[in-house]
């Protein structure tokens, strides 16, 4: 993108125009609407079981460090997925990469259902996370391709709206799972149900999603290096460095939320699932309006979102009841929506079309590497202090301090997209 008019540079190949002659709904083209629906199906294959996975692990292993090791191995697999998914998507197209992603997910889920034993569990979880990494990148890369056609207009809102069905499913799936567990089904049955969902998603992706990357852009990507560092630009590295520390300290706490709520608060699994659903539904309600507002001043919005997230994480250290949990989950929704949308927008800020996939993959690789260390650090702190309340307090205080560094990094960014200043096509 150029600095003058935020449009496509004269020598840059256009991407596939998937917006023309299609009615826009909620700011999404027909192809992105179909992608959003497929993303919702894919989300079901994760959300129906992952909310309970930490609890499942605690009942399946003998030592707390095994939980941390399982999360770390899974995260390492996700990092590998992030590392190669963006480049593969630039080389073979977004749709083909997304279809491929469901294969290891289905394999891991079926294996986890029928062979839920140590030491196989970490490797089964790793297969799922590897495939899920591809899904995350593709559901960001395809909107990024279309956003490039509109010079970045309403970028945060577009990213958020593609994920709206996923958040809706993320809210409803744990409630369904909670009912199934109360009815006598086991955690393994949830894994099998998730595998069926992934199978439906791979079929839907193949049949209804159109490729968003033009063949000329794919050929240009193939002519470049497989691993790209300098080509991502100064903006990318400043932003990634600013986010790195904050994401690390949040990953000390977030993976163990279920263990905190169920085991230390004393809330049963069904109520925890319901509260998870309340959070996701609140995110769905807020996505459109918050995405639009975030685009107006994305840097200030991200600082507010991350600081609020860190502060609310600290409040989980003091909760004891179901009303406490529901209130905190509702409060956490808006900051997470801001963080999620703004992060995706800034990760591809100023990156050329043929390198957007690699930019997203590299960014997620860096952020997930913090998760790899953070989860293990959280498990060690939990083992040392004997309480997750203390772990959440430490993560909260550290996160609020690190937002200061993020704010400084954001001041140094040069925004190369238009926010709310351009009105896109009317949806009549």
RORO-627587 format. One record per residue (C-alpha): residue number from 1; residue in three letters; x, y, z. Coordinates in Angstrom, 3 decimals, decimal comma, padded with zeros to 6 digits. Example, Ala and Ser with C-alpha at 12.3 -4.5 7.8 and 13.67 -1.06 7.14 Angstrom:
RORO-627587
<1 "ALA" <012,300 -004,500 007,800>>
<2 "SER" <013,670 -001,060 007,140>>
end
This chain:
RORO-627587
<1 "UNK" <000,000 000,000 000,000>>
<2 "UNK" <001,139 003,536 -000,638>>
<3 "UNK" <001,300 006,236 001,993>>
<4 "UNK" <-000,465 008,785 -000,183>>
<5 "UNK" <-003,804 007,215 -001,021>>
<6 "UNK" <-003,698 003,891 000,846>>
<7 "UNK" <-004,478 002,086 -002,405>>
<8 "UNK" <-002,671 -000,738 -004,201>>
<9 "UNK" <000,815 000,169 -005,365>>
<10 "UNK" <001,140 000,560 -009,161>>
<11 "UNK" <003,217 -002,606 -009,553>>
<12 "UNK" <001,212 -004,766 -007,179>>
<13 "UNK" <-000,978 -007,585 -008,470>>
<14 "UNK" <-004,648 -007,394 -007,495>>
<15 "UNK" <-006,279 -010,177 -005,579>>
<16 "UNK" <-009,422 -011,954 -006,690>>
<17 "UNK" <-012,409 -009,613 -006,628>>
<18 "UNK" <-014,919 -011,571 -004,568>>
<19 "UNK" <-016,961 -008,488 -003,635>>
<20 "UNK" <-018,260 -007,377 -007,025>>
<21 "UNK" <-021,906 -007,989 -007,860>>
<22 "UNK" <-022,512 -009,435 -004,397>>
<23 "UNK" <-024,812 -007,971 -001,811>>
<24 "UNK" <-023,006 -006,930 001,329>>
<25 "UNK" <-024,472 -007,976 004,665>>
<26 "UNK" <-022,926 -006,727 007,887>>
<27 "UNK" <-020,111 -005,348 005,730>>
<28 "UNK" <-019,193 -008,781 004,306>>
<29 "UNK" <-019,190 -009,925 000,694>>
<30 "UNK" <-020,946 -013,149 -000,278>>
<31 "UNK" <-017,701 -015,114 -000,117>>
<32 "UNK" <-016,841 -013,791 003,326>>
<33 "UNK" <-020,368 -014,588 004,500>>
<34 "UNK" <-019,848 -018,184 003,398>>
<35 "UNK" <-016,407 -018,222 005,003>>
<36 "UNK" <-017,959 -016,938 008,236>>
<37 "UNK" <-020,488 -019,793 008,246>>
<38 "UNK" <-017,764 -022,379 007,625>>
<39 "UNK" <-015,689 -020,786 010,379>>
<40 "UNK" <-018,630 -021,238 012,736>>
<41 "UNK" <-018,796 -024,946 011,899>>
<42 "UNK" <-015,051 -025,258 012,391>>
<43 "UNK" <-015,336 -023,458 015,734>>
<44 "UNK" <-017,810 -026,087 016,905>>
<45 "UNK" <-015,122 -028,748 016,414>>
<46 "UNK" <-013,041 -026,904 019,026>>
<47 "UNK" <-015,516 -025,211 021,345>>
<48 "UNK" <-017,554 -028,293 022,190>>
<49 "UNK" <-014,613 -029,809 024,071>>
<50 "UNK" <-011,738 -027,355 024,563>>
<51 "UNK" <-013,451 -025,427 027,390>>
<52 "UNK" <-013,311 -028,623 029,460>>
<53 "UNK" <-009,909 -029,876 028,316>>
<54 "UNK" <-007,928 -028,633 031,315>>
<55 "UNK" <-010,400 -030,385 033,620>>
<56 "UNK" <-010,201 -033,527 031,458>>
<57 "UNK" <-006,403 -033,452 031,730>>
<58 "UNK" <-006,444 -033,033 035,493>>
<59 "UNK" <-008,543 -036,201 035,751>>
<60 "UNK" <-006,359 -038,126 033,280>>
<61 "UNK" <-002,850 -037,500 034,592>>
<62 "UNK" <-000,929 -037,948 037,829>>
<63 "UNK" <001,107 -034,716 038,084>>
<64 "UNK" <000,296 -031,061 037,461>>
<65 "UNK" <003,401 -030,594 035,319>>
<66 "UNK" <001,877 -033,033 032,819>>
<67 "UNK" <-000,936 -030,537 032,197>>
<68 "UNK" <001,603 -027,811 031,450>>
<69 "UNK" <003,604 -030,168 029,239>>
<70 "UNK" <000,486 -031,175 027,274>>
<71 "UNK" <-000,449 -027,552 026,660>>
<72 "UNK" <003,154 -026,765 025,721>>
<73 "UNK" <003,426 -029,629 023,208>>
<74 "UNK" <000,112 -028,592 021,691>>
<75 "UNK" <001,265 -025,004 021,515>>
<76 "UNK" <004,535 -026,047 019,881>>
<77 "UNK" <002,522 -027,864 017,204>>
<78 "UNK" <000,400 -024,756 016,756>>
<79 "UNK" <003,548 -022,665 016,388>>
<80 "UNK" <004,763 -025,000 013,648>>
<81 "UNK" <001,362 -024,646 012,007>>
<82 "UNK" <001,522 -020,873 012,175>>
<83 "UNK" <005,074 -020,898 010,829>>
<84 "UNK" <004,207 -022,765 007,645>>
<85 "UNK" <000,492 -022,071 007,143>>
<86 "UNK" <000,830 -018,494 005,925>>
<87 "UNK" <003,487 -019,371 003,379>>
<88 "UNK" <001,635 -022,495 002,217>>
<89 "UNK" <-001,538 -020,429 001,804>>
<90 "UNK" <000,373 -017,869 -000,261>>
<91 "UNK" <001,682 -020,726 -002,425>>
<92 "UNK" <-001,405 -022,952 -002,918>>
<93 "UNK" <-004,243 -020,591 -002,065>>
<94 "UNK" <-006,331 -019,990 001,060>>
<95 "UNK" <-009,082 -022,486 000,268>>
<96 "UNK" <-006,756 -025,448 -000,362>>
<97 "UNK" <-004,806 -024,701 002,813>>
<98 "UNK" <-008,035 -024,565 004,818>>
<99 "UNK" <-009,247 -027,901 003,433>>
<100 "UNK" <-005,920 -029,487 004,383>>
<101 "UNK" <-006,169 -028,119 007,946>>
<102 "UNK" <-009,127 -030,281 008,896>>
<103 "UNK" <-007,280 -033,553 008,209>>
<104 "UNK" <-004,956 -033,459 011,279>>
<105 "UNK" <-007,791 -032,043 013,376>>
<106 "UNK" <-010,074 -034,978 012,578>>
<107 "UNK" <-007,233 -037,461 013,141>>
<108 "UNK" <-006,338 -035,978 016,529>>
<109 "UNK" <-009,928 -035,796 017,760>>
<110 "UNK" <-010,714 -039,403 016,816>>
<111 "UNK" <-007,491 -040,600 018,431>>
<112 "UNK" <-008,237 -038,585 021,582>>
<113 "UNK" <-011,650 -040,248 021,763>>
<114 "UNK" <-010,413 -043,830 021,522>>
<115 "UNK" <-006,914 -043,576 023,068>>
<116 "UNK" <-007,127 -040,989 025,899>>
<117 "UNK" <-004,029 -042,201 027,740>>
<118 "UNK" <-000,688 -040,731 028,755>>
<119 "UNK" <001,682 -040,244 026,958>>
<120 "UNK" <-000,474 -040,215 023,787>>
<121 "UNK" <-002,683 -037,316 024,912>>
<122 "UNK" <-000,091 -034,557 024,271>>
<123 "UNK" <000,506 -035,761 020,717>>
<124 "UNK" <-003,193 -036,133 019,956>>
<125 "UNK" <-003,722 -032,601 021,228>>
<126 "UNK" <-000,778 -031,453 019,096>>
<127 "UNK" <-002,396 -032,779 015,898>>
<128 "UNK" <-005,553 -030,813 016,635>>
<129 "UNK" <-003,673 -027,617 017,426>>
<130 "UNK" <-001,540 -027,945 014,279>>
<131 "UNK" <-004,637 -028,052 012,095>>
<132 "UNK" <-006,370 -025,316 014,080>>
<133 "UNK" <-003,420 -022,997 013,453>>
<134 "UNK" <-004,127 -023,226 009,717>>
<135 "UNK" <-007,808 -022,426 010,281>>
<136 "UNK" <-006,979 -019,326 012,322>>
<137 "UNK" <-004,623 -017,999 009,652>>
<138 "UNK" <-007,008 -018,730 006,754>>
<139 "UNK" <-009,975 -017,046 008,470>>
<140 "UNK" <-007,784 -013,960 008,812>>
<141 "UNK" <-005,970 -014,084 005,461>>
<142 "UNK" <-009,120 -014,287 003,325>>
<143 "UNK" <-010,714 -011,173 004,888>>
<144 "UNK" <-007,318 -009,440 004,605>>
<145 "UNK" <-007,332 -010,152 000,869>>
<146 "UNK" <-010,690 -008,436 000,467>>
<147 "UNK" <-009,814 -005,587 002,806>>
<148 "UNK" <-006,943 -004,776 000,435>>
<149 "UNK" <-009,554 -004,092 -002,269>>
<150 "UNK" <-011,221 -001,409 -000,126>>
<151 "UNK" <-007,960 000,253 000,967>>
<152 "UNK" <-008,477 -000,990 004,507>>
<153 "UNK" <-011,916 000,525 004,993>>
<154 "UNK" <-013,569 -000,804 008,172>>
<155 "UNK" <-010,804 -003,397 008,527>>
<156 "UNK" <-011,349 -004,213 012,199>>
<157 "UNK" <-015,099 -004,528 011,711>>
<158 "UNK" <-014,602 -006,890 008,755>>
<159 "UNK" <-012,266 -009,160 010,737>>
<160 "UNK" <-014,703 -009,180 013,642>>
<161 "UNK" <-017,785 -009,938 011,547>>
<162 "UNK" <-016,131 -012,921 009,845>>
<163 "UNK" <-015,668 -014,346 013,337>>
<164 "UNK" <-019,191 -013,546 014,533>>
<165 "UNK" <-020,626 -017,042 013,846>>
<166 "UNK" <-017,548 -018,543 015,497>>
<167 "UNK" <-018,167 -016,545 018,683>>
<168 "UNK" <-021,842 -017,473 018,585>>
<169 "UNK" <-020,976 -021,165 018,260>>
<170 "UNK" <-018,309 -020,755 020,924>>
<171 "UNK" <-021,020 -019,550 023,265>>
<172 "UNK" <-023,567 -022,252 022,509>>
<173 "UNK" <-021,262 -025,278 022,200>>
<174 "UNK" <-020,139 -025,421 025,854>>
<175 "UNK" <-023,777 -025,166 026,957>>
<176 "UNK" <-024,637 -028,139 024,735>>
<177 "UNK" <-021,592 -029,984 026,037>>
<178 "UNK" <-022,592 -029,265 029,624>>
<179 "UNK" <-026,023 -030,774 029,041>>
<180 "UNK" <-024,433 -033,860 027,456>>
<181 "UNK" <-022,067 -034,324 030,403>>
<182 "UNK" <-024,966 -033,999 032,846>>
<183 "UNK" <-026,857 -036,585 030,798>>
<184 "UNK" <-024,103 -039,125 031,377>>
<185 "UNK" <-021,905 -038,668 028,329>>
<186 "UNK" <-018,121 -038,595 028,807>>
<187 "UNK" <-015,490 -036,105 027,686>>
<188 "UNK" <-014,436 -038,574 024,987>>
<189 "UNK" <-017,904 -038,334 023,439>>
<190 "UNK" <-017,353 -034,607 023,053>>
<191 "UNK" <-014,147 -035,320 021,143>>
<192 "UNK" <-016,011 -037,644 018,763>>
<193 "UNK" <-018,762 -035,070 018,255>>
<194 "UNK" <-016,070 -032,490 017,458>>
<195 "UNK" <-014,539 -034,813 014,852>>
<196 "UNK" <-017,918 -035,057 013,131>>
<197 "UNK" <-018,131 -031,251 013,130>>
<198 "UNK" <-014,694 -031,004 011,518>>
<199 "UNK" <-015,765 -033,479 008,823>>
<200 "UNK" <-018,803 -031,334 008,011>>
<201 "UNK" <-016,555 -028,250 007,899>>
<202 "UNK" <-014,100 -029,748 005,413>>
<203 "UNK" <-016,964 -030,657 003,064>>
<204 "UNK" <-018,510 -027,190 003,407>>
<205 "UNK" <-015,175 -025,470 002,748>>
<206 "UNK" <-014,662 -027,455 -000,433>>
<207 "UNK" <-018,164 -026,776 -001,744>>
<208 "UNK" <-019,024 -023,169 -000,832>>
<209 "UNK" <-015,865 -021,121 -000,172>>
<210 "UNK" <-014,204 -019,407 -003,128>>
<211 "UNK" <-010,485 -018,734 -003,395>>
<212 "UNK" <-009,656 -015,113 -002,529>>
<213 "UNK" <-006,103 -014,998 -003,872>>
<214 "UNK" <-005,512 -014,408 -007,573>>
<215 "UNK" <-003,268 -016,880 -009,413>>
<216 "UNK" <-000,931 -014,029 -010,355>>
<217 "UNK" <-000,413 -013,217 -006,664>>
<218 "UNK" <000,218 -016,900 -005,906>>
<219 "UNK" <002,873 -017,049 -008,631>>
<220 "UNK" <004,463 -013,885 -007,276>>
<221 "UNK" <004,523 -015,424 -003,790>>
<222 "UNK" <006,202 -018,567 -005,139>>
<223 "UNK" <008,922 -016,428 -006,670>>
<224 "UNK" <009,764 -015,003 -003,240>>
<225 "UNK" <011,512 -016,555 -000,268>>
<226 "UNK" <009,762 -019,220 001,831>>
<227 "UNK" <010,904 -017,479 005,024>>
<228 "UNK" <010,500 -013,705 005,019>>
<229 "UNK" <011,745 -011,355 007,710>>
<230 "UNK" <012,810 -008,000 006,280>>
<231 "UNK" <010,031 -007,932 003,701>>
<232 "UNK" <007,325 -007,631 006,352>>
<233 "UNK" <008,277 -004,046 007,064>>
<234 "UNK" <009,100 -001,844 010,029>>
<235 "UNK" <005,466 -001,468 011,134>>
<236 "UNK" <005,060 -005,216 011,504>>
<237 "UNK" <008,080 -005,700 013,751>>
<238 "UNK" <007,312 -002,710 015,960>>
<239 "UNK" <003,786 -003,962 016,550>>
<240 "UNK" <004,848 -007,587 017,130>>
<241 "UNK" <007,487 -006,495 019,641>>
<242 "UNK" <004,934 -004,331 021,472>>
<243 "UNK" <002,441 -007,190 021,796>>
<244 "UNK" <004,951 -009,884 022,729>>
<245 "UNK" <005,290 -009,286 026,478>>
<246 "UNK" <001,598 -008,656 027,075>>
<247 "UNK" <000,506 -011,837 025,293>>
<248 "UNK" <003,097 -013,802 027,266>>
<249 "UNK" <001,771 -012,806 030,690>>
<250 "UNK" <-001,838 -013,389 029,623>>
<251 "UNK" <-000,855 -016,917 028,599>>
<252 "UNK" <000,364 -017,567 032,113>>
<253 "UNK" <-003,256 -017,396 033,255>>
<254 "UNK" <-005,806 -017,960 030,480>>
<255 "UNK" <-005,165 -021,698 029,821>>
<256 "UNK" <-006,076 -022,513 033,426>>
<257 "UNK" <-009,342 -020,595 033,673>>
<258 "UNK" <-011,424 -023,790 033,850>>
<259 "UNK" <-009,264 -025,190 036,635>>
<260 "UNK" <-009,557 -021,932 038,579>>
<261 "UNK" <-013,327 -021,694 038,262>>
<262 "UNK" <-014,218 -025,346 038,849>>
<263 "UNK" <-011,628 -026,378 041,412>>
<264 "UNK" <-010,878 -023,201 043,383>>
<265 "UNK" <-014,107 -021,264 043,020>>
<266 "UNK" <-016,171 -024,433 043,413>>
<267 "UNK" <-018,439 -023,793 040,395>>
<268 "UNK" <-019,644 -026,981 038,672>>
<269 "UNK" <-018,778 -027,691 035,047>>
<270 "UNK" <-022,270 -027,008 033,686>>
<271 "UNK" <-022,395 -023,538 035,214>>
<272 "UNK" <-018,889 -022,836 033,977>>
<273 "UNK" <-019,995 -023,825 030,477>>
<274 "UNK" <-023,007 -021,508 030,765>>
<275 "UNK" <-020,823 -018,597 031,854>>
<276 "UNK" <-018,458 -019,280 028,947>>
<277 "UNK" <-021,507 -019,068 026,682>>
<278 "UNK" <-022,534 -015,734 028,208>>
<279 "UNK" <-019,075 -014,351 027,366>>
<280 "UNK" <-019,252 -015,505 023,750>>
<281 "UNK" <-022,803 -014,234 023,197>>
<282 "UNK" <-021,807 -010,870 024,660>>
<283 "UNK" <-018,918 -010,756 022,178>>
<284 "UNK" <-021,360 -011,448 019,330>>
<285 "UNK" <-023,631 -008,604 020,425>>
<286 "UNK" <-020,730 -006,145 020,637>>
<287 "UNK" <-018,747 -007,133 017,544>>
<288 "UNK" <-020,257 -004,856 014,911>>
<289 "UNK" <-020,427 -001,676 016,980>>
<290 "UNK" <-017,074 -002,151 018,712>>
<291 "UNK" <-015,375 -003,067 015,432>>
<292 "UNK" <-016,656 000,148 013,865>>
<293 "UNK" <-015,567 002,230 016,866>>
<294 "UNK" <-012,126 000,583 016,990>>
<295 "UNK" <-011,445 001,531 013,368>>
<296 "UNK" <-011,835 005,209 014,236>>
<297 "UNK" <-008,797 005,221 016,530>>
<298 "UNK" <-007,251 001,794 016,511>>
<299 "UNK" <-004,204 002,604 018,617>>
<300 "UNK" <-006,120 004,100 021,539>>
<301 "UNK" <-008,680 001,306 021,319>>
<302 "UNK" <-006,008 -001,401 021,532>>
<303 "UNK" <-004,374 000,224 024,578>>
<304 "UNK" <-007,756 000,465 026,325>>
<305 "UNK" <-008,642 -003,110 025,349>>
<306 "UNK" <-005,407 -004,687 026,543>>
<307 "UNK" <-005,242 -002,701 029,800>>
<308 "UNK" <-008,862 -003,579 030,588>>
<309 "UNK" <-008,181 -007,244 029,845>>
<310 "UNK" <-005,253 -007,305 032,285>>
<311 "UNK" <-007,274 -005,554 034,991>>
<312 "UNK" <-010,239 -007,937 034,658>>
<313 "UNK" <-007,930 -010,968 034,746>>
<314 "UNK" <-006,874 -009,805 038,204>>
<315 "UNK" <-010,490 -009,706 039,361>>
<316 "UNK" <-010,802 -013,436 038,676>>
<317 "UNK" <-008,465 -013,918 041,644>>
<318 "UNK" <-011,208 -012,725 043,986>>
<319 "UNK" <-014,333 -014,382 042,563>>
<320 "UNK" <-016,240 -017,122 044,383>>
<321 "UNK" <-019,772 -017,416 042,966>>
<322 "UNK" <-021,606 -017,970 039,685>>
<323 "UNK" <-022,862 -014,340 039,570>>
<324 "UNK" <-019,240 -013,187 040,002>>
<325 "UNK" <-018,227 -015,344 037,044>>
<326 "UNK" <-021,027 -014,124 034,776>>
<327 "UNK" <-020,332 -010,469 035,583>>
<328 "UNK" <-016,590 -010,852 034,952>>
<329 "UNK" <-017,210 -012,702 031,696>>
<330 "UNK" <-019,522 -009,947 030,460>>
<331 "UNK" <-016,954 -007,301 031,406>>
<332 "UNK" <-014,198 -009,224 029,611>>
<333 "UNK" <-016,096 -009,448 026,313>>
<334 "UNK" <-015,562 -005,896 025,022>>
<335 "UNK" <-011,784 -005,753 025,681>>
<336 "UNK" <-011,272 -009,115 023,961>>
<337 "UNK" <-013,279 -008,022 020,896>>
<338 "UNK" <-011,178 -004,852 020,641>>
<339 "UNK" <-007,920 -006,773 021,109>>
<340 "UNK" <-008,816 -009,484 018,594>>
<341 "UNK" <-009,903 -007,179 015,778>>
<342 "UNK" <-007,239 -004,518 016,220>>
<343 "UNK" <-004,467 -007,098 016,419>>
<344 "UNK" <-005,370 -008,638 013,051>>
<345 "UNK" <-005,663 -005,232 011,404>>
<346 "UNK" <-002,286 -003,996 012,611>>
<347 "UNK" <-000,496 -007,283 011,859>>
<348 "UNK" <-001,056 -006,752 008,108>>
<349 "UNK" <-000,799 -002,958 008,190>>
<350 "UNK" <001,241 -001,989 005,103>>
<351 "UNK" <002,093 -005,586 004,104>>
<352 "UNK" <001,867 -006,373 000,370>>
<353 "UNK" <-000,806 -008,774 -000,918>>
<354 "UNK" <001,507 -011,676 -001,719>>
<355 "UNK" <002,984 -011,558 001,790>>
<356 "UNK" <-000,130 -011,147 003,948>>
<357 "UNK" <-000,342 -014,871 004,673>>
<358 "UNK" <003,274 -014,962 005,768>>
<359 "UNK" <002,804 -011,826 007,876>>
<360 "UNK" <-000,151 -013,370 009,697>>
<361 "UNK" <001,675 -016,672 010,130>>
<362 "UNK" <004,798 -014,973 011,442>>
<363 "UNK" <002,809 -012,827 013,865>>
<364 "UNK" <000,859 -015,802 015,209>>
<365 "UNK" <004,111 -017,759 015,445>>
<366 "UNK" <005,611 -015,068 017,655>>
<367 "UNK" <002,536 -014,723 019,847>>
<368 "UNK" <002,133 -018,487 020,221>>
<369 "UNK" <005,760 -018,881 021,204>>
<370 "UNK" <004,840 -016,808 024,266>>
<371 "UNK" <002,001 -019,232 024,898>>
<372 "UNK" <004,431 -022,147 024,801>>
<373 "UNK" <006,512 -020,637 027,592>>
<374 "UNK" <003,609 -018,948 029,352>>
<375 "UNK" <001,575 -022,099 029,870>>
<376 "UNK" <004,520 -023,926 031,372>>
<377 "UNK" <005,353 -020,890 033,535>>
<378 "UNK" <001,748 -020,785 034,732>>
<379 "UNK" <001,839 -024,475 035,653>>
<380 "UNK" <005,090 -024,022 037,583>>
<381 "UNK" <003,720 -020,984 039,439>>
<382 "UNK" <000,536 -022,921 040,205>>
<383 "UNK" <002,600 -025,793 041,588>>
<384 "UNK" <004,810 -023,408 043,609>>
<385 "UNK" <002,084 -021,218 045,138>>
<386 "UNK" <-000,547 -023,947 045,293>>
<387 "UNK" <-003,237 -021,595 044,005>>
<388 "UNK" <-004,302 -020,264 040,625>>
<389 "UNK" <-005,658 -017,140 042,304>>
<390 "UNK" <-002,083 -016,044 042,909>>
<391 "UNK" <-001,136 -016,869 039,306>>
<392 "UNK" <-003,974 -014,710 037,992>>
<393 "UNK" <-002,961 -011,837 040,245>>
<394 "UNK" <000,643 -011,963 039,013>>
<395 "UNK" <-000,473 -012,059 035,363>>
<396 "UNK" <-002,812 -009,111 035,882>>
<397 "UNK" <-000,246 -006,808 037,484>>
<398 "UNK" <002,446 -007,690 034,936>>
<399 "UNK" <-000,002 -007,194 032,052>>
<400 "UNK" <-001,000 -003,698 033,141>>
<401 "UNK" <002,642 -002,646 033,333>>
<402 "UNK" <003,428 -004,106 029,913>>
<403 "UNK" <000,611 -002,148 028,259>>
<404 "UNK" <002,806 000,915 028,773>>
<405 "UNK" <005,408 -000,587 026,446>>
<406 "UNK" <002,702 -001,493 023,950>>
<407 "UNK" <001,409 002,085 023,956>>
<408 "UNK" <004,913 003,369 023,175>>
<409 "UNK" <005,232 000,890 020,285>>
<410 "UNK" <001,853 001,923 018,870>>
<411 "UNK" <002,919 005,563 018,850>>
<412 "UNK" <005,765 004,603 016,531>>
<413 "UNK" <003,501 002,874 013,991>>
<414 "UNK" <002,683 004,431 010,646>>
<415 "UNK" <-000,892 003,507 009,783>>
<416 "UNK" <-001,210 002,652 006,102>>
<417 "UNK" <-004,931 002,081 005,872>>
<418 "UNK" <-008,064 004,194 006,111>>
<419 "UNK" <-010,290 003,681 009,087>>
<420 "UNK" <-013,869 004,879 009,023>>
<421 "UNK" <-013,249 007,672 006,531>>
<422 "UNK" <-014,478 005,839 003,427>>
<423 "UNK" <-018,030 004,592 003,093>>
<424 "UNK" <-018,254 001,172 001,458>>
<425 "UNK" <-020,987 -000,081 -000,833>>
<426 "UNK" <-024,523 000,267 000,388>>
<427 "UNK" <-026,371 -002,866 001,369>>
<428 "UNK" <-029,753 -002,439 -000,152>>
end
